[in-house]
Amino acid sequence: MKIIGVRSHVLRYELDEELGYSQQYYAARTAHLVEVSTDEGLTGWGECFGPGPIALANRTIVEQVLQPMVLGRDPLAREAIWQHCYNMLRDHGQKGMPIQSLSGLDIALWDITGQAAGMPLYSLLGGPTRQRIPVYGYGMMLRRIPDLAAAFREEAASIREAGFAATKMKVGLGPAIDIELATAVREGVGDGFRFAVDANHCYTTPDALTVGRALDDLGAYWFEEPVAPEDRAGYAELRARLKTTIAGGEAEFTRYGWRDLLAAGMVGLAQPEVCALGGISEFQKVLALCHSQFIPVINHVWGSAIAVTTNMHLLAAMPDMPGGLHPWEPMLEFDTTPNRFRDDMLSEPLDIQGQVKRNGGFVSLPGGPGLGVRPDPAFLDHYRVA
């Protein structure tokens, strides 16, 4: 079997409501899918992390840089292909967009391998360690409205009512306002329900300490990306001085970046992004690094149904850490804001919200060989960016 084509599908549509996080407000949703075709008729799908113009730049890397490297090669030779591509990219980008692009290609190759073997991805990765996956509902995006705290309180309550196992909110308007927002979310979900706070690296270390102490009092589950990913000393200081678990890693790439992140003692909870760090091949190495230091992993998930399904397979196969009769379990991150690329792209929808409601906060494992899902070609044609 040989690779005969690598194609990008960059999708976009306008949102009904503007949403925001600490770095920007946005009014359109994008996704970047990678399709790998073979001479035996098998087609694999992957996804590259990176919105808007970044997706357009990554499309060029996928089709003009990576495709010539892999045409004619055996798609089952995933590790050899990954190493060759990384070696050719090393002088030009050991992190960032080149590795995001390689991620989409690698995921598609794993999809092809699963189809060729007649096995779901989680079986290729060693078999399922769980038969269902708990899901947390991510919401409470920043919006330019008069009483954001009241809106957060109501939305947090609705996420709990929807059956999710936990929730996560955004901050980034300044320490005083952010503490008010976090307090509103705690009020909305009530005592004893897990809620996390995502700052998207907007704080200095002193401001993060101010917010973090308030989160300690509120019993937050984790404090995500409190400072810039380059600020390794700041991360370590926050871990040492706060009770709330410090989480991060979505902006780190490859086993080499994660080796240094972990050596710096930056996080108590690791959040690798498979569609950015190098794909499934590299994710498995990063997971091993994290678990070797007994750092739990909850994957960062953002994107279309391809990204969500990929992470479901990874979480299904993820070993318990450290293990026991009642082990700590990773959760699937689920964006509760509307997303056509996740909810409407497939001929057989994932129906995450429905499963969560019916199953007490859990979703079933994906079925079928490889990823087990395929985008609707007409859907892709409708939303594709020229």
ROKEMAR-436283 format. One record per atom (N, C-alpha, C): residue in three letters; x, y, z. Coordinates in steps of 0.02 Angstrom, whole numbers, plus 32768, in hexadecimal, padded with zeros to 4 digits. Layout:
<recs>
alaXYZ...
</recs>
This chain:
<recs>
met802B7FC48000met800080008000met802C803E8000lys801880717FD9lys803F80AE7FD3lys801280EC7FDBile803081207FF5ile800E81617FFAile800F81817FB5ile7FD381967F9Eile7FCF81B67F5Cile7FB781FF7F61gly7FA582157F9Cgly7F8F825B7FA1gly7F8682707FEAval7F9582AF7FF7val7F8982CE8039val7F668311802Carg7F2B83188047arg7F0383548038arg7EEB83748079ser7EEC83B6807Aser7ED083DC80B3ser7E8983F380A4his7E6083F480D7his7E1D841180D3his7E178444810Cval7E1D848380FAval7E1484B9812Cval7DCC84D08128leu7DA984CD8161leu7D6284DB8165leu7D57851A818Farg7D1F853D8180arg7D12857A81A5arg7CC7858B81A2tyr7CAD85A781DAtyr7C6A85C481D8tyr7C6685FA820Dglu7C3786298203glu7C2D86608232glu7C038649826Dleu7C17865C82A9leu7BF2864B82E6leu7BB5867982EDasp7B82865F830Dasp7B488688831Dasp7B5786BB8354glu7B8786AA837Fglu7B9986D583B7glu7BE586D783BEglu7C00871283C8glu7C48871A83D3glu7C5B86F98416leu7C9486D78415leu7CAF86B78451leu7CF686CE845Cgly7D0F86C7849Agly7D5286DE84A8gly7D7586B784DEtyr7DB786C084DFtyr7DE186A88515tyr7E1386DF8523ser7E4586D3854Cser7E6F870A8564ser7E96872D852Egln7EA0870E84F4gln7EC9872B84C0gln7EA2874F8489gln7E62873D847Fgln7E3D875B8449gln7DF38748844Dtyr7DCA876F8429tyr7D85875B8419tyr7D84874583D0tyr7D59871583C1tyr7D5686FE837Ctyr7D0D86F18369ala7CFF86F88328ala7CBA86F2830Fala7CB386BE82D8ala7CE7869582CEala7CE4865F829Cala7D07862282B9arg7CEF85E782A5arg7D0F85A982BAarg7D308589827Dthr7D6C856E8286thr7D8F854E8250thr7DA585088266ala7DB684DF8235ala7DD3849D8241ala7E00848C8206his7E3384648213his7E61844E81DEhis7E68840281E1leu7E4983E181B1leu7E4D839881ABleu7E8183858177val7EA0834B8182val7ED183308153val7EB882ED813Aglu7EB682E480F9glu7E9F82A680D8glu7EDA828680B4val7EE9824880C6val7F1F822380A5val7F0081E9807Eser7F1081E7803Cser7EF481B4800Fser7F2A81807FFEthr7F1381427FF2thr7F41810C7FE0thr7F2C80EB7F9Fasp7F5A80C57F82asp7F4C80A37F42asp7F2080667F4Bglu7F1180537F8Aglu7EE5801A7F96glu7EA080317FACgly7E9280717FA7gly7E50808A7FB5gly7E42809F7FFDleu7E718092802Bleu7E6880A88070leu7E7980F28076thr7E518116809Cthr7E5B815E80A7thr7E5C816B80F2gly7E8E818F8108gly7E9381A0814Fgly7E8681EA815Atrp7E6D81F98196trp7E5C823E81A8trp7E81825281E8gly7E9A828F81E7gly7EBA82AC8221gly7EA682F58228glu7EBF8315825Cglu7EAE835C8267glu7EEB83808282cys7EF483BE826Bcys7F2983EA8283cys7F0C842082B0phe7F29842882EBphe7F17845F8317phe7F2E84A182F9gly7F0784D58300gly7F1A851782E7gly7EE1853782C2pro7EC5856F82DCpro7E8A858E82BEpro7E9B85C3828Agly7E6885D88265gly7E6B8613823Agly7EA586128209pro7ECB86498204pro7F03864C81D5pro7F39861881E2ile7F3E86008221ile7F6F85CC822File7F5C858C820Aala7F1B857D8205ala7F06854381DFala7F19854A8196leu7F138586817Bleu7F2685918135leu7F718587812Aala7F98859F815Aala7FE185958156ala7FF2854B815Basn7FD085298189asn7FDD84E18191asn7FC884B98154arg7F9584D08131arg7F8184AF80F3arg7FBB84AE80C1thr7FDE84E580BCthr801784E8808Fthr804E84B880A4ile805A84B480E5ile808D848580FEile8079843D80EFval803A842D80FCval802383E880F0val802A83D580A7glu80128400807Aglu800E83ED8033glu804E83FA800Dgln8074842E8020gln80AF84417FF9gln80F184298018val80F1841C8059val812E8407807Aval812B83BD808Dleu80F783A880B0leu80F4836480C7leu80E083328091gln80B183458066gln809A83168033gln80D382FC8008pro80FF83267FEFpro8136830A7FC6pro816382DA7FEDmet816682E1802Fmet819082B48057met8173826E805Dval813082678055val811182278065val80F182058029leu80EA82267FF0leu80CD82067FB6leu80F481C77FA3gly80D081917F98gly80EF81517F85gly810581277FBFarg810081407FFCarg8116811A8036arg80DD80EF8051asp80EF80BB8076asp80BF808F8096asp80A080B480D1pro805D80BE80D1pro803F80E48108pro804280C0814Bleu804F807F814Bleu8055805A818Aleu8097806681ACala80C680848189ala8109809281A5ala810780D481CAarg80DB80D981FBarg80CD8119821Carg810A8137823Eglu812D810E8264glu81678127828Aglu819E813E825Bala81AB81188227ala81DF812B81F7ala81CD816C81D4ile818D817281C1ile817681B081A1ile817C81EB81D0trp816781E2820Ftrp816B82198240trp81B382308248gln81E082018251gln82268214825Dgln82448236821Fhis8233821D81E4his824D823D81A7his8234828581A1cys81F3828E81AAcys81D782D181A4cys81F4830081D9tyr81F982E88217tyr82148313824Ctyr825D8325823Easn828382F58227asn82C983048217asn82CE833981E1met82A2833681AFmet82A383678179met828983AB8190leu825F83AC81C3leu824483EB81DEleu826F84098215arg829C83E28231arg82BF83F6826Earg82E2843A8267asp830284478230asp832684868227asp82F884C1821Fhis82B784B48216his828984EA8204his824E84F18235gly824784C28263gly820F84C88292gly8207848B82BDgln8226848C82F8gln822184548326gln81E284588350lys81BE848F834Alys817F849A836Elys815084BF833Egly811484CD8357gly80E684F88332gly80C784D982F5met80BD850282C2met809484ED8289met80AE84B18262pro80F084AA8258pro8106846C8236pro80F2842D825Bile80F4842F829Eile80E383F482C5ile809783EB82C8gln8072842282CAgln8029841D82C4gln801783F98283ser8038840B824Dser802983ED820Cser803B83A3820Bleu807583928228leu8089834D822Cleu805883248257ser803983458288ser8008832382B2ser7FCD8309828Agly7FB28334825Egly7F79831F8236gly7F8A82E58208leu7FC582E781EAleu7FDB82B181BFleu7FE2827081E7asp800182738222asp800C8237824Aasp7FCA82188260ile7F9B82408276ile7F5A8224828Bile7F3981FF8251ala7F3C821C8215ala7F1F81FC81DAala7F4081B981CBleu7F8281B481D6leu7FA5817581CAleu7F8F814081FDtrp7F848154823Btrp7F6A8125826Dtrp7F24810D8259asp7EFB813B823Fasp7EB881288229asp7EBC80F381F2ile7EE980FD81C1ile7EF280CC818Cile7F0A808981A8thr7F38808B81D8thr7F52804D81F5thr7F1A80268218gly7EF0804A823Dgly7EB88029825Egly7E888009822Cgln7E7B802C81F6gln7E4F801081C3gln7E6E7FD281A3ala7EAF7FD68194ala7ED17F9C8175ala7ED17F6081A3ala7ED67F6C81E4ala7ED77F358214ala7E917F1F8229gly7E5E7F478216gly7E1A7F38822Cgly7E107F428277met7E347F738294met7E337F7E82DCmet7E2A7FC882ECpro7E057FD88321pro7E02801D8337pro7E4580348351leu7E5180768350leu7E9180908365leu7EA3807B83ACtyr7E72807A83D9tyr7E84806A841Etyr7E9E80228424ser7E8A7FF683F6ser7EA67FB283F6ser7EEE7FB383DEleu7EFC7FDA83ABleu7F417FE18394leu7F6E7FFC83CBleu7F52802583F6leu7F798044842Cleu7F7E8018846Agly7F667FDA8466gly7F6D7FAC849Egly7F2C7F9484BBgly7EF47FAC84A0gly7EB37F9584B9gly7E967FC584EBpro7E547FC484F3pro7E347FF38521pro7E427FE2856Athr7E5180158591thr7E57800C85D9thr7E17802085FDarg7DE8803C85D7arg7DA6804D85F2arg7D73804485BBgln7D35803785CDgln7D00802B859Dgln7CD5806A8591arg7CE0809D85B9arg7CBF80DD85AEarg7CEB811485CAile7CE0815185B2ile7D0D818985C1ile7CE581C185E2pro7CFA81D9861Dpro7CD98213863Apro7CE782528612val7CB882808612val7CBD82BD85E9val7CB382FA8614tyr7CDE832C860Btyr7CD2836C862Ctyr7CBD83A085F8gly7C8F83CB860Dgly7C7383FD85DFgly7C96844085E7tyr7CB7845485B2tyr7CDB849485B1tyr7CAD84C98595gly7CA584FF85BAgly7C7A853685A3gly7C90857785C3met7C6185A385D3met7C7185E385F2met7CA8860885CDmet7C9E8610858Bmet7CCB86398562met7CBF86838572leu7CF286AC8566leu7CEB86F48571leu7CBC8711853Darg7C90873E8554arg7C6387628527arg7C5D87AA853Darg7C5087D6850Earg7C4A881D851Farg7C01882E852Eile7BEC881B856Bile7BA888268581ile7BAA884885C5pro7B73886785DApro7B7488908618pro7B8388688657asp7B63882F8662asp7B6C880986A0asp7B8787C38690leu7BC887C18684leu7BE687818670leu7BE5874F86AAala7BEC876786E8ala7BEC87398721ala7BA987148725ala7B728737871Cala7B318717871Fala7B2986E486E7ala7B4386F586ABala7B4086C68672ala7B6A86888681phe7BA58691869Fphe7BD0865886B0phe7BAD862C86E4arg7B8E864B8715arg7B6C8624874Aarg7B3685F8872Bglu7B0F861586FFglu7AD985EF86DFglu7AF485B986B1glu7B2785C9868Aglu7B428598865Bglu7B63855E8680ala7B86856D86B6ala7BA6853886DEala7B71850986FAala7B3B85248713ala7B0584FA872Dala7AE784CF86F7ser7AE184EA86BAser7AC384C48684ser7AF1848B866Dile7B3384968670ile7B628461865Eile7B5E84288690arg7B59843986D0arg7B5184038702arg7B0F83DF86F7glu7ADB840486EAglu7A9983E686DFglu7A9983B986A2ala7AC283C98670ala7AC683A18633ala7AE7835D863Fgly7B0583548679gly7B208312868Agly7B6C830B8687phe7B9083408675phe7BD8833B866Fphe7BF8832D86B3ala7C32830C86B1ala7C5482F886EEala7C7883328710ala7C87836786EBala7CA983A28705ala7CA083D986D2thr7CBB841486E1thr7CB6844B86B1thr7CF5847586B3lys7CFD84A18681lys7D3684CE867Dlys7D2085118661met7D3E8546867Bmet7D2D858A8669met7D6A85AF864Elys7D5D85E7862Elys7D9286158618lys7D98864F8648val7DD5866B864Cval7DE286AA866Fval7E1186D38643gly7E2087118659gly7E4E873A8633gly7E3C87838630leu7E108799865Cleu7DFA87DF865Dleu7E1C88078694gly7E4B87E886B7gly7E6C880786F0gly7E5C87E28730pro7E8C87E08760pro7E8387B7879Bpro7E4287C287C1ala7E2E880087CDala7DF3880D87F5ala7DB487F387D3ile7DAD88038792ile7D7287EB876Dile7D7487A08766asp7DAE8784875Aasp7DB3873B8751asp7DA187158790ile7DB4873087CAile7DA087108809ile7D5487138812glu7D36874B87FEglu7CED87518800glu7CCC871D87D3leu7CE987138797leu7CCD86E28769leu7CD4869B8784ala7D0E868B87A1ala7D18864987BDala7CE9863C87F8thr7CDD86708820thr7CAF86698857thr7C68865B883Eala7C55867C8807ala7C13867187EAala7C0C862987D0val7C42860F87B2val7C3F85CA879Aval7C39859987D4arg7C5F85A4880Aarg7C5785788844arg7C10857B885Eglu7BF285B68861glu7BAD85BC8876glu7B7E85978847gly7B8D859A8806gly7B62857987D5gly7B63852E87D9val7B9E851187E5val7BA284C787E7val7B9884AB882Dgly7B9E84D58860gly7B9584BE88A4gly7BD4849E88C0asp7BD384908900asp7C0C84718921asp7C158429890Agly7C5484158906gly7C6383CF88F7gly7C6683BD88AEphe7C5283EB8881phe7C5683DD883Aphe7C9783FA881Farg7CBA83D387F7arg7CFC83E987DFarg7CF6841F87A9phe7D1C845687B3phe7D218488877Fphe7D69849E8777ala7D7D84A98739ala7DC184BE8729ala7DC08503870Bval7DFA8524870Bval7E00856986F4val7E38856D86C2asp7E2A85888687asp7E5A858C864Fasp7E6A85D58641ala7EA985E8864Dala7EBF862D8644ala7EDE863A85FFasn7EED860685D9asn7F0E860F8598asn7F4A863D859Dhis7F73863085D0his7FB4865185DChis7FB0869D85DCcys7F8086B98601cys7F77870285FFcys7F968727863Atyr7FAD8704866Etyr7FC2872586ABtyr800E872986B1thr8025875B86D7thr8068875886F4thr806587288730thr809E87148749thr809D86E78782thr807C870687C0pro808A874587D1pro80678762880Bpro801B87638803asp8003877687C8asp7FBA877687BDasp7F9E872F87BFala7FC3870087A4ala7FAD86BA87A6ala7FA986A187EEleu7FD786B78819leu7FD586A4885Fleu7F9686C18880thr7F8687008870thr7F4A871F888Cthr7F0C86F7887Aval7F0486E88839val7ECB86C28823val7ECD867B883Fgly7F08865D883Fgly7F0F86198856gly7EFC8611889Farg7F0D864288CAarg7EF9863D8911arg7EAD863E8918ala7E8C866688EFala7E43866688F0ala7E28862388D8leu7E48860588A6leu7E3285C3888Eleu7E3E858E88C3asp7E74859588EAasp7E7E85678922asp7E4285698950asp7E2B85A58961asp7DF285AD898Fasp7DB185928970leu7DAB8597892Dleu7D6F8580890Bleu7D70853588FDgly7DA985168908gly7DAE84CE88FBgly7DB084BD88B1ala7DD184E68889ala7DD684D78841ala7DFD84978836tyr7DEC84748800tyr7E0B843387F2tyr7E50843D87D4trp7E57846A87A3trp7E99847B878Atrp7E9884C3876Fphe7ED484DF8768phe7EE08523874Fphe7F0B851B8711glu7EED852786D7glu7F0B85158696glu7F2E85508675glu7F6A8544865Dglu7F938576863Bglu7F9085BB865Epro7FA485BE869Dpro7F9F85FE86C0pro7FD0863286A7val800B861D8690val803E864C8677val805686338633ala8080865A8613ala8099864985D0ala80BD860685D1pro80B585DE859Cpro80D5859C859Cpro812185A085A0glu813F85D8858Cglu818885DF8591glu819E85ED85D9asp816F86018605asp818086158649asp818285D88677arg81B685B0866Earg81BA85718694arg81C5857D86DEala81EA85B186EFala81F485C18735ala81B285D78755gly818985FC8730gly81488612874Agly811B85D78757tyr811985A78729tyr80F1856B8733tyr810785468773ala8149853D8779ala8162851887B3ala8152853C87F4glu8157857F87F4glu814685A58830glu80FD859D8842leu80D1859F8811leu808A8597881Eleu807B8552883Aarg809B851F881Farg809284DB8839arg80A784D78882ala80DD84F98893ala80F784F588D8ala80CC851C890Aarg80AA855088F2arg8089857E8921arg803D85798923leu801F855388F4leu7FD7854C88F3leu7FC285058901lys7F8784FD891Dlys7F6A84BB8927lys7F4A84A188E7thr7F2C84CD88C0thr7F0A84B98882thr7F3D849D8851thr7F2C84668831thr7F5884478800thr7F65847687C6ile7FA4847D87B2ile7FB784A58779ile7FBA8478873Bala7F95848B8707ala7F90846386CAala7FAA848A868Fgly7FBF8466865Cgly7FD68487861Fgly7FF6845685EFgly8011847085B8gly803484478588gly801884488542glu7FDD84678538glu7FBF846684F5glu7FEB848A84C2ala801784B784D9ala804284DD84ACala808884BF84A8glu8090848184BFglu80D1846084BBglu80D0842C8483phe810A841E8467phe810F83F4842Bphe814483BD8435thr81358383841Cthr816183498417thr817A8331845Barg819782F6845Barg81B382D98499arg81EB830584B5tyr820D83298488tyr82468351849Etyr822F838D84C7gly81FB83AF84B0gly81DF83E684D6gly81C183CF8517trp819E83968516trp817F837C8552trp81B383638584arg81EA8348856Barg822083348599arg8236837085C3asp824083A985A3asp825883E485C6asp8221840285F3leu81E3840185DCleu81AB84198604leu81A683F28646leu81AA83B18641leu81A38387867Cleu81E0838E86AAala821B8395868Cala8258839C86B4ala825683DD86DDala8233841086C2ala822E845086E6ala81FA844F871Dgly81D584188723gly81A384138758gly816A8443874Fmet8155844E8710met812584828702met80DD84708713val80C98432870Aval808284218710val807683E5873Dgly803D83E6875Egly802583AC8784gly7FF18386875Dleu7FDB83A28725leu7FAC838286F7leu7FC1839486B0ala7FCD83628686ala7FE5836D8642ala7FAB836E8611gln7FAE839C85E1gln7F7983A485B0gln7F9583A48569pro7FB0836C8551pro7FCA836A850Dpro7F92837084D9glu7FA3839184A2glu7F74839B846Aglu7F8B8371842Fval7F6A83388422val7F80830983F0val7F82832783AAcys7F568356839Ccys7F5383748359cys7F8883AA8350ala7FB183B68383ala7FE683E8837Fala802B83CC838Dleu8032839F83BEleu8074838D83D6leu809A835D83AAgly807983418376gly809A8312834Agly807182D68338gly803182D6834Dgly8005829F833Bgly80068267836Dile7FE58230835Cile7FDF81F78389ile802381D78398ser804D81D28366ser809081B48370ser80B581D883A7glu80B4821A83A6glu80D8824183D9glu80B18246841Aphe806F82468416phe804682488452phe8057820E8480gln805F81D28463gln806D8197848Cgln80AF819E84B0lys80DF81BE8493lys812081C984B4lys811981FD84EBval80F2823184DEval80E782648511val80C08246854Cleu808E821D853Eleu806981FC8573leu809781D2859Fala80C581AE8580ala80F4818585A6ala812081B185D2leu813681E985B8leu815F821785E0leu81388230861Dcys80FA82458612cys80D1825E8649cys80C58229867Ehis80B181EE8668his80A281B98697his80E0819F86BBser811A81A5869Aser8158819186BCser816681BC86F9gln814B81F986FAgln815282268733gln8112822A875Cphe80E381FE874Ephe80A381FB8772phe807D823D876Dile8081825C8733ile805A82988723ile801C828186FDpro7FE0828C8717pro7FA4827786F3pro7F9A82A086B4val7F7682838684val7F6B82A28642val7F2182A98635ile7F0B82E58623ile7EC982F18608ile7ED4831785C7asn7EC882F7858Fasn7ED88314854Easn7EB583578543his7ED983858523his7EBA83C2850Ahis7E9583AF84C9val7E5683C484C3val7E2E83B18489val7E0C83EF846Etrp7E1883FE842Etrp7DF78437840Etrp7DF5842983C4gly7DB9842983A6gly7DB68420835Fgly7D7783FC8348ser7D7D83D98311ser7D4583B882F1ser7D398373830Eala7D0B834F82EFala7CFC830A8303ala7D3982DD82FBile7D6682ED82CDile7DA382C682C5ile7DCF82CC8303ala7DD98309831Bala7E0283138357ala7DE182F28394val7DA082FB839Bval7D7D82DE83D5val7D83829183D4thr7D778273839Athr7D7B822A8396thr7DC1821183A2thr7DF382338387thr7E39821F8393thr7E47821D83DEasn7E3182508401asn7E3D82538449asn7E15821E846Fmet7DDB820C8457met7DB581D68477met7DDD81958474his7DFC8187843Bhis7E25814B8435his7E60814E8465leu7E8281878468leu7EBC818D8494leu7EA9818584DDleu7E7181A284F1leu7E5A819C8536leu7E4381568546ala7E2581348515ala7E1080EF8520ala7E4B80C2852Fala7E8380CE850Dala7EBF80A48514ala7EED80BC854Bmet7EE280F78568met7F108112859Amet7F1080E985D9pro7F4A80D285F0pro7F4B80A9862Dpro7F3680D1866Aasp7F1980AE869Basp7F0C80CE86DBasp7F4F80E386FBmet7F4E811B871Dmet7F8C8134873Bmet7F7C8153877Epro7F94813787B6pro7FC380FE87BApro7FA280B987B8gly7F5F80B687B9gly7F3D807687B9gly7F22806587FEgly7EF280378800gly7ED58023883Fgly7E8D800D8836leu7E6D7FFD886Cleu7E287FE58869leu7DF9801C8850his7E05805A8864his7DDE8093884Ehis7E0D80C88831pro7E2680BD87F4pro7E5B80E787DApro7E42812C87C6trp7E71815C87C7trp7E64819D87A9trp7E5C8194875Eglu7E2A81B48740glu7E1F81AB86F8glu7E2581EE86D4pro7E4281ED8697pro7E438229866Epro7DFD82378654met7DF18276863Fmet7DB0828A8624met7DBA82A585DDleu7D8582A085B6leu7D8382BE8573leu7D6C8307857Aglu7D9583358561glu7D80837B855Fglu7D4E83858527phe7D1683A68537phe7CE183B18505phe7CCA83F98508asp7CD4841C84D1asp7CBF846284CAasp7C72846484C3thr7C50848284F3thr7C07848284F2thr7BE984B984C7thr7C1384E684ABthr7BF88518847Dthr7BEA84F78439pro7BBD85148412pro7BA984F483D2pro7BE584EA83A3asn7BE884B18383asn7C1F84A18355asn7C068472831Farg7BF8848E82E4arg7BDF846682ACarg7C1384338295phe7C538444829Bphe7C8784178284phe7C8D83D982B0arg7C7383DD82EBarg7C7283A28316arg7C2F837F8313asp7BF983A58313asp7BB68387831Basp7B95837382D9asp7BA7839482A1asp7B8383898262asp7BAE836C822Amet7BEE83638235met7C1C834E8200met7C13830581ECleu7C0182DB821Bleu7BFF8293820Fleu7BB9827C81FCser7BB5824881D2ser7B74822C81C1ser7B54820C81FEglu7B7D81F3822Cglu7B6581D8826Bglu7B84820282A3pro7B5F823382BDpro7B7C826182EEpro7B95823E832Dleu7BC5825D834Eleu7BE08242838Cleu7BAD824683C5asp7B83827B83C4asp7B4F828483F7asp7B6D8282843Dile7BA182A88449ile7BC182A9848Aile7B9182C284C0gln7B6E82F984B1gln7B40831584E3gln7B0982E384F5gly7AEE82C084C3gly7ABA828F84D1gly7AD4825584FBgln7B0F823D84EAgln7B2C82068511gln7B3A821B8559val7B5482588562val7B62827185A5val7B23827285CFlys7AEE828A85B2lys7AAE829085D6lys7A93824B85E7arg7A96821C85B7arg7A7A81DA85C2arg7AA481AE85F0asn7AE781BA85EFasn7B15818C8610asn7B3781A9864Egly7B1A81DE866Agly7B3681F986A8gly7B7B821686A2gly7B898238866Agly7BC982598661gly7BFD8233863Aphe7BE981FB861Bphe7C1881D085F6phe7C0481CB85ADval7C3681BA8583val7C2981A8853Dval7C478164852Fser7C2981418500ser7C4180FF84ECser7C7E810584BFleu7CA380CF84B9leu7CDE80CF848Eleu7CC880D18445pro7CF280EF841Apro7CE280EF83D2pro7CE180A883B7gly7CBE809E8380gly7CBC805D835Fgly7CDA8060831Agly7CE5802782FCgly7CFF802482B7gly7D4A802682B5pro7D688011827Dpro7DB180108276pro7DCE8056826Egly7E0C805E8283gly7E2C80A08281gly7E0980D082AFleu7E00810D8298leu7DD9813D82BFleu7D91812882C5gly7D7781088291gly7D3280F28292gly7D008127827Dval7D1881608265val7CEC8196824Eval7D0581B0820Barg7CD781CC81E4arg7CE781EA81A4arg7CBF822A819Apro7CE082608184pro7CBB829E8176pro7C8D8295813Aasp7C5682B8813Aasp7C2882B98101asp7C4682E580CApro7C5382CA808Epro7C7282F2805Apro7C4B83318049ala7C09832D8049ala7BE08369803Aala7BE9839E806Fphe7BF1838980ADphe7BFD83B980E4phe7C3F83DC80D9leu7C7383B680C8leu7CB483D580BBleu7CB184068082asp7C8F83F4804Dasp7C8884218013asp7C6684628027his7C34845D8053his7C0D84988066his7C3684C9808Ftyr7C6184B180BBtyr7C8584DD80EAtyr7CCD84E880D9arg7CE584CA80A2arg7D2C84D08090arg7D3E8517807Dval7D78852E8096val7D94856F8082val7DB985658041ala7DAC858F8010ala7DCA85877FCEala7E16858D7FD2
</recs>
